[in-house]
Amino acid sequence: MLIDFSSRPPLPEFSPAAPHLSNYRRVYEASETLSAGSQAARGLDGYLETYERLGTRHVVLKARDLSTTFGFKIANESVADFVKSHGPRFIGFAGVDPYQADAVAAFDHAVNHLGLRGLNLQCFELKMAPDDARLFPLYERAIELDVPVNIHCGINFSTQTPMSVGKPEYLDNVMVRYPELRAIASPPGWPWVQELIGVAWRHPNLYIGLLAVRPKLLAKAHSGYEPLLQYGRTILKQKMIFGSAFPMMPVDTAVGEMNSLDLSDEVRRLWLHDNAAHFLRLAPGNEAVR
């Protein structure tokens, strides 16, 4: 079984104009060109058929509200409408603008009225480190609602926000303050991978999202990602969660490269399904016994 923790449908409402991300197009040009030729990029039918063919249990879609910083928004309502139309395979995370006075209320509405099941914080796009006090009310509400939070970790290529906001040490501060918070650091922290491994090892409720990176790099010497393979199949094997990050890379390519890694059947299943199921508090669905 498969759970893809990061994907965007090929629809206009999920890809609004984003000038602040123009440098991403340069960095990911080869991968996105490959993705554009994949089945999932051939309209909505191709996207849905891809996940059906792969036997996917769930796909996580994430809203983003960057109204204050970049005038960019993937609306909670768009995510909720897609989930309602194409669920139960699809799970939605909310996005809110922490600069706005109604951010907590908007988050609450997204969960309690729109049916979204988590919070997405792309901190580099919010121009805030994860331990910024303006985010504390959102973390506290996430704990009260018992929903998880996705927090961007590692380098960003925007060039309009310092890459330092993605350092894992800020996540460590968050988890020290809120040890009961269910959080995932994604992407997996490059170029501070080993620091993120230490933070995830320290905190039982912090997971690592293996997304927006080619899985094959985990096995490539000197890539900087190799520690994820070493620790991810041993002491952190129950912390790793797969995401394709489509359309940044083809879903099939991401899954295929993950399956090509030197993993035991148990660890592969944990990475591709069971860890995400546990993180998302899904109803039992053939998960391995923990």
N, C-alpha and C positions, 0 to 999 in steps of 0.2 A: 504494500500500500504506500501511497505517496501523499504528503502534505507539502504544498508549495507556499512558503511563508511570505513570498513577495512577488506580486505580479500586477500588471495593469492591462485591462482590456483595450483592444485597438479601437477605441471610440473617442471622439473629439472631447467629450467632457472629462476624460482621463488624461488628456494631453494638451492642456491649454498652453498658449505661448509662454515661454520661460526664458527670456533673454539672460537671466542671471545664471542659467545653466549652459550657456553656449559653449563654454570650454569643455564640458562633459562630452559634447558631440565630437570634439577633436580627440579626446582621450579614448573614447569608446567607439570610434568610427568603424574599425574593423569588425568588432563584435556586433554592433548595431546593424551594419550592412548585412552580415550573416543572418541576423535575426529577422531582418526585413524580408528575406526570402523564405522564411519558415512557414509552416502551415498555420501556426498561431497568429501570424501577421496578416493572413488572408481574410480579413473581415471577422465579424463576430462568430460566424459559423465555424470558421477555421480555428478560432481561439477555443471555442467550446469543445469542438471535436478533438483537439489536441489533448485536453485534460481527460476527456472520456477515454481516448485510446490508451493513455498512460495509466488508467485505473486510479485516478486521483481521488482521494477521499475529500480533501478540502484545499481551497486556494484562498489566501489572505489578500484582500485589497485594502489599500490605505488611503484615506483622505489626507489632505494637507491644506492648512490655512495660513498663508503667508501674506495676508492682506496688508499688514503694516510695513513689513520689510521689503517685499518685492511685488506686491499687487497680484499675487498668484494664488490660485485656489482650486483644489479638487474637492468639491463640496461634499459634506457628509450626506446630503440628500442624494447626490449622484451615486455614491457608494451604496447607500441603503436601497435605492431603487433597483440597482443592478442585482444586489443580493436577493431582493424580493422577487425579481423577475426570473432569476437563474439559479437560486438556491435549491437545496441546502448545501450544495458543494462549496458555495462561496461564503466567506466570513469577512465582515467589514470592520476596520479600525477607524476611529474618529480622528479628525484633525481640527484643532482650535488655535486661535490667535491669542497667545498669552499676554499680549500688550493691551487687549481689550478687557474692559471691566466685567464683561459677561462671559469670560472664557470658561469658568467652571460651570456656569449655567448651560452654556452651549454643549459642553462635554456631557453633562448630566442628561440633557435632552437627546443627544445622539445615542446614548446607551439606553435610556429608559423609554424613549418614544420612537426612535428610528431603528432600534434593534442592533446597533453596532456593539462590538464586543471587545474593544480595546482602544488604546490611545496611541497615536503616532506623533512623535516629536522629532522632526528633522532639525536638530538644534543649529546646525550651521546655517540653515535657511532662516531660522528665527533670530540669528545673530546673538545667541545665548549659549553659554556653556550649560551642560546638564544640571550643574549644581547652582544655577542662578535662582535666587530666592523667589523670583516671579513665577517659577515653575512649581514651587512647593505646594500651593493649593491644589494643583492638578494631580500631583503625586498622592496627596492626602485623599482626594476624591476617588482616585483609582483604587486605593486601598479600601475605602468605604464601599465602593461598587463591586469590589473583588474582580476587577478586570486588569489585564496586563498592559504594559507600556512598552512600545518599541522606541528605542533611543538611538539615533545615529551615532556611530563611533568610528573614529579613524579619520583619515585624510578626506578632505573634500576638494573638488576641482573647480569650484565656483570662481575663485580668485577675488570674490567680493566679500568674503568672510575669512578671517585667519584660520588656517588649518588647526591651530592649537585648540580650538573649542572642541575638537574631537578626541582629545587625549583621555584615555581610560581613567586617569586619576580623578577626573571630575565625576565619573560614574561611581567610583569608589566612595567619594564623599556622599553621593546620593544614597547609596546602599547602607552606609554607616548610619545616616540619619533616618532612613526608612527601610530597615531590614526586612519588613514584611512585604515590601513592594515586589510584585512579580514583574521583572524587567528583562528585556533582551537587548544586547548591544549588537547592532547590525548597521553596516558591514562589520567584519571581524577585526577592526582595530589597526590595520596596517597604516603606518609603519611601526606602531607600538603593540604589535601582536603579543609579545611575551608579557608586557605589562597587563594587557587585557586578560591573558590567561591567569595571571596572578590574582586579578580582581575577581574573576569568575570563580576561581578556586576558593577564595576567601568567603564569598557570599552565596549561600545556598539558593537564593531566589534569582540570581542573575544568570542568564543564558547567553549564548553566542550565536549570532545569525550568520550562517555561511552563505552570504548573498552579495551580489554586485562584485563577485570575484570568480574567475574561472576556477572550478574545482581542481583542475589539473595542476594548478600552481601550488597546491598543498603538497604535492609530491616532487616539485621542481627545486633542485638545490639552489640556494642563495636567493630564492624569491622573497624570503621573509615570512612566508606563510607556512613553512614546514613545521614549526612547533604546533600548529593546530592539528596536524595529522598525528604527531607523536602523543600529545596530551589528549587529543580528542578521541583517541581509541583506547585510552587508559583511564586516568583519573577524572577526565572531564567527558567521558563518553556519553553521559546522560545530560550534557549541557549544550550539545551542538544541534542546530536546527537549520535545515536546508531551505534555501529560497532561490528561485531562478533569476529574479529581478527582471523578468521579461517586461518590456522589449529591449532591455540593455543587452541581453543575450538570448539565444533560442532556448525554449524550455527543454527540447529534446537534447540539445548539446549539454546543458547544465546537468540534466539527469544522467546522461551517458557518461560524462566525465566523473560524476560522483560514483557511479557504479564501477568505474575503472580503477578507482583508488584501492589500495591494498587494505581492505577492511574485512573483518569477519562478518558473517551474515548477521550476527547479533548487532554489531556496531552499525552496519549499514542500515538496518531497520530502525535503530534508534535515531540516527541522523535524518533519515528520510521520512519518518512517520512518528515513532513513539514519543520522542522528546517534544515535538510540537503538540501532539495530542495531550501530553501531560501539562505543558505550559499553558495551553488554551483551555484546560479543564474540560476536555471533550468527554462525552459519554463513552463508555467502553466500546472499543471497536477492534478487537483482536490484538491489543497492545501486549507486548511482552510483560511478564510479571516483574515488578521493580522490587 
